[in-house]
Amino acid sequence: RGLEVVATAPAGGSGGVHPMLSWEPVPDAASYWLVVTDADGQPYWAWMGSATEVRFGGGDSTEMNQTAVLHEPMSWSVIAINTEGELVAFSEPVAIEP
């Protein structure tokens, strides 16, 4: 089952190196797993939680000194998991740039 994924930028301009990534909630989803892959398709950063948005690299500030930054074109995708740990939806990869 498809999952709509929408990348959003912080208010006031470019998403920069820590843009917000967000997606539509999925019925029956208890948690979401997000994976960012680099230009070669290798996993670069991942996140898991129940929210439907997360800042690239984690944290709640665009000014945080984090090691995971959007420094080149990458892509990201999300899967939705139910309370039994079963896959209920997934997204196609979405391109994102700094």
C-alpha positions as CSV (number, residue, x, y, z in Angstrom):
1,R,0.0,0.0,0.0
2,G,1.4,3.4,-0.9
3,L,2.2,6.1,1.6
4,E,2.3,9.8,0.5
5,V,5.6,11.4,1.5
6,V,6.0,15.2,1.5
7,A,9.2,17.0,2.2
8,T,8.8,20.3,3.9
9,A,11.2,23.1,4.6
10,P,11.4,25.2,7.8
11,A,9.5,28.5,7.7
12,G,11.5,31.3,6.3
13,G,13.5,29.7,3.5
14,S,15.5,26.7,2.4
15,G,15.5,23.5,4.4
16,G,19.3,23.8,4.6
17,V,21.2,20.9,6.0
18,H,18.5,19.9,8.5
19,P,15.2,20.2,6.7
20,M,12.0,18.8,8.2
21,L,10.7,15.6,6.5
22,S,7.0,14.9,6.9
23,W,4.4,12.5,5.6
24,E,0.7,11.7,5.8
25,P,-0.4,9.6,8.8
26,V,-1.3,6.0,7.9
27,P,-4.3,4.3,9.4
28,D,-3.2,1.4,11.7
29,A,0.4,2.6,11.9
30,A,1.9,2.5,15.3
31,S,5.4,3.7,14.2
32,Y,7.3,4.8,11.2
33,W,10.8,4.0,10.1
34,L,12.5,6.6,7.9
35,V,15.8,5.9,6.0
36,V,17.9,8.5,4.1
37,T,20.2,7.1,1.5
38,D,23.2,8.8,-0.2
39,A,23.7,9.3,-3.9
40,D,25.1,5.7,-4.1
41,G,22.0,4.3,-2.5
42,Q,23.7,3.5,0.8
43,P,22.0,4.1,4.1
44,Y,23.2,7.4,5.5
45,W,20.8,8.2,8.4
46,A,17.7,6.6,9.9
47,W,15.0,7.4,12.4
48,M,12.1,5.5,14.1
49,G,9.2,6.9,16.0
50,S,5.5,7.6,16.1
51,A,5.5,11.2,14.8
52,T,4.8,12.0,11.1
53,E,7.7,14.5,10.8
54,V,11.3,14.6,11.9
55,R,14.2,17.0,11.3
56,F,16.9,15.5,9.1
57,G,19.6,14.4,11.6
58,G,17.2,14.5,14.5
59,G,16.8,17.2,17.2
60,D,14.6,20.2,17.0
61,S,16.9,22.9,15.8
62,T,18.4,23.8,12.4
63,E,21.5,25.1,14.2
64,M,22.4,21.9,16.0
65,N,26.0,20.7,15.5
66,Q,25.1,17.2,14.2
67,T,27.1,14.8,12.1
68,A,24.1,13.8,9.9
69,V,23.6,16.7,7.5
70,L,22.1,17.0,4.1
71,H,25.4,17.8,2.3
72,E,24.6,16.3,-1.2
73,P,21.5,15.2,-3.1
74,M,20.0,12.2,-1.3
75,S,16.7,10.4,-1.1
76,W,14.5,9.2,1.7
77,S,11.6,6.8,2.3
78,V,9.3,5.8,5.1
79,I,7.6,2.6,6.1
80,A,4.6,2.4,8.5
81,I,4.5,-0.5,11.0
82,N,1.4,-1.6,13.0
83,T,1.4,-2.6,16.7
84,E,2.2,-6.2,15.7
85,G,5.4,-5.1,13.9
86,E,3.9,-5.7,10.5
87,L,4.4,-3.5,7.5
88,V,1.2,-1.6,6.6
89,A,2.4,1.0,4.1
90,F,5.6,2.3,2.5
91,S,6.7,5.2,0.3
92,E,8.6,5.4,-2.8
93,P,12.0,7.1,-2.4
94,V,11.8,10.9,-2.5
95,A,14.7,13.1,-3.7
96,I,16.0,15.9,-1.4
97,E,18.7,18.4,-1.8
98,P,20.4,20.9,0.5
